Amino acid sequence: MRNTSDSSTQSSIHENGEKCSRTDLPDIADRRANRRFSLRLAVKCRRIGPQVVLDRIILGESLNISSKGLLFKASEAFSPGQDVEAFIDWPMLLDGHVRLTLVVEGVVVWAANGHAAMRIEKYQFRTRSSTKLRPGSREATYIPRPLLLSSRASD
């Protein structure tokens, strides 16, 4: 349904740099070849790439995910074209007791109003420590160990 009210129109910026309102967006549900799953999970992300020396961790929450894309909201804005790495605390346990983190890398293709959509180009599951963090420790510096369950999203 198309909303024509100016007060509720949301603007966004696409990867190609064009601005458009939320009502101008194409029906992207028709373009998606991969099923999206509504998952509200903690996300930690950071900008990556040759222009970024050492970026801070930005906290957010996933809204939905597929094998090719992630929609999330974040405490800071991202711009289309930015390379991003996101760490998602996975809800399922490996062998019933090992906590996992899904690590995805890709490019932001759409951003508006604190939300961003990224195209997943690479993903990997990593194991997480089962110990609790001490008060005052910095979880943002934690990089999980690699687990041999990785793949490139080339389908």
C-alpha positions as CSV (number, residue, x, y, z in Angstrom):
1,M,0.0,0.0,0.0
2,R,1.4,3.4,-1.0
3,N,1.4,6.1,1.7
4,T,1.1,9.6,0.2
5,S,1.2,11.6,3.5
6,D,4.2,13.9,3.6
7,S,4.4,13.8,7.4
8,S,4.9,10.0,7.4
9,T,7.1,9.7,4.4
10,Q,10.6,8.5,5.4
11,S,13.6,9.4,3.3
12,S,16.4,7.0,2.5
13,I,19.6,6.8,0.5
14,H,20.4,3.9,-1.8
15,E,23.8,2.4,-2.7
16,N,23.8,4.4,-5.9
17,G,23.6,7.7,-3.9
18,E,20.1,8.6,-4.9
19,K,17.7,9.9,-2.3
20,C,14.1,8.7,-2.3
21,S,11.2,8.5,0.0
22,R,10.0,5.3,1.6
23,T,7.0,5.5,-0.7
24,D,9.3,5.6,-3.8
25,L,11.0,2.3,-2.9
26,P,10.2,-0.6,-5.2
27,D,8.4,-3.6,-3.8
28,I,11.6,-5.3,-2.8
29,A,9.8,-8.4,-1.6
30,D,9.3,-9.4,-5.2
31,R,13.1,-9.2,-5.9
32,R,14.2,-11.3,-3.0
33,A,15.2,-14.8,-4.0
34,N,16.1,-15.9,-0.5
35,R,13.7,-16.4,2.4
36,R,14.1,-13.8,5.2
37,F,13.8,-14.9,8.8
38,S,12.6,-12.4,11.5
39,L,15.2,-12.6,14.2
40,R,15.7,-10.0,16.9
41,L,19.2,-10.6,18.1
42,A,22.0,-8.5,19.5
43,V,24.4,-7.2,16.8
44,K,27.8,-5.6,17.2
45,C,29.1,-4.1,14.0
46,R,32.0,-2.1,12.8
47,R,33.0,-0.4,9.6
48,I,35.8,-2.2,7.7
49,G,37.9,-1.6,4.6
50,P,41.0,0.3,3.5
51,Q,39.8,3.7,4.6
52,V,39.0,2.5,8.1
53,V,42.0,2.2,10.4
54,L,40.3,1.0,13.6
55,D,36.6,1.7,14.0
56,R,34.7,1.3,17.2
57,I,32.0,-1.3,17.8
58,I,28.5,-0.1,17.2
59,L,25.6,-1.8,19.0
60,G,22.4,-2.8,17.3
61,E,19.7,-5.4,16.8
62,S,18.9,-7.6,13.9
63,L,15.4,-7.3,12.4
64,N,15.6,-10.0,9.7
65,I,18.3,-12.1,8.0
66,S,18.6,-14.3,5.0
67,S,21.6,-16.1,3.4
68,K,22.3,-12.9,1.3
69,G,21.2,-10.0,3.5
70,L,20.8,-8.6,7.0
71,L,18.5,-5.8,8.1
72,F,19.4,-4.2,11.4
73,K,19.0,-1.1,13.5
74,A,22.1,0.5,15.0
75,S,23.0,3.2,17.5
76,E,24.9,5.0,14.7
77,A,24.1,5.6,11.1
78,F,25.7,3.7,8.2
79,S,26.0,4.9,4.6
80,P,25.3,2.9,1.5
81,G,28.5,1.6,0.1
82,Q,30.2,1.1,3.4
83,D,31.9,-2.2,4.1
84,V,30.6,-3.6,7.4
85,E,31.4,-6.6,9.6
86,A,28.7,-7.7,12.0
87,F,28.8,-10.1,15.0
88,I,25.5,-11.7,15.8
89,D,25.0,-13.7,19.1
90,W,23.5,-16.9,17.6
91,P,20.6,-18.4,19.7
92,M,21.4,-22.0,19.0
93,L,24.2,-24.0,20.8
94,L,26.7,-26.2,19.1
95,D,26.6,-29.7,20.5
96,G,24.0,-28.4,23.0
97,H,26.5,-26.4,25.1
98,V,28.9,-24.3,22.9
99,R,27.7,-20.7,22.3
100,L,28.1,-19.3,18.7
101,T,28.6,-16.0,17.0
102,L,27.6,-15.5,13.4
103,V,30.1,-13.1,11.8
104,V,29.0,-11.6,8.5
105,E,30.8,-9.2,6.1
106,G,29.3,-7.2,3.4
107,V,28.2,-3.9,2.0
108,V,25.5,-1.5,3.2
109,V,23.0,-1.2,0.3
110,W,20.3,0.9,2.0
111,A,20.1,3.1,5.1
112,A,17.4,5.2,6.7
113,N,16.2,6.4,10.1
114,G,18.7,4.3,12.1
115,H,18.2,1.2,10.1
116,A,20.6,-0.4,7.6
117,A,20.4,-3.3,5.1
118,M,23.6,-5.0,4.1
119,R,24.3,-7.6,1.4
120,I,26.2,-10.5,2.9
121,E,29.2,-11.4,0.9
122,K,31.0,-13.7,3.5
123,Y,29.9,-15.4,6.7
124,Q,31.3,-17.6,9.3
125,F,30.2,-19.2,12.6
126,R,32.7,-18.7,15.5
127,T,32.6,-20.2,19.0
128,R,32.2,-17.9,22.0
129,S,33.7,-18.2,25.5
130,S,31.3,-19.7,28.0
131,T,32.7,-17.6,30.9
132,K,30.9,-14.4,32.0
133,L,32.6,-11.1,31.6
134,R,34.1,-9.4,34.6
135,P,32.7,-6.0,35.6
136,G,34.7,-3.3,33.7
137,S,35.9,-5.6,31.0
138,R,35.5,-4.6,27.4
139,E,33.4,-7.1,25.4
140,A,33.9,-5.0,22.3
141,T,37.5,-6.1,22.0
142,Y,36.5,-9.8,22.1
143,I,37.1,-11.5,18.8
144,P,35.7,-15.1,18.8
145,R,37.8,-18.1,17.7
146,P,37.1,-19.3,14.1
147,L,35.1,-22.5,13.7
148,L,35.4,-24.5,10.5
149,L,31.8,-23.8,9.4
150,S,32.4,-21.0,6.9
151,S,31.2,-20.3,3.4
152,R,31.1,-17.5,0.9
153,A,27.6,-16.3,0.1
154,S,27.8,-16.8,-3.7
155,D,24.5,-18.4,-4.4
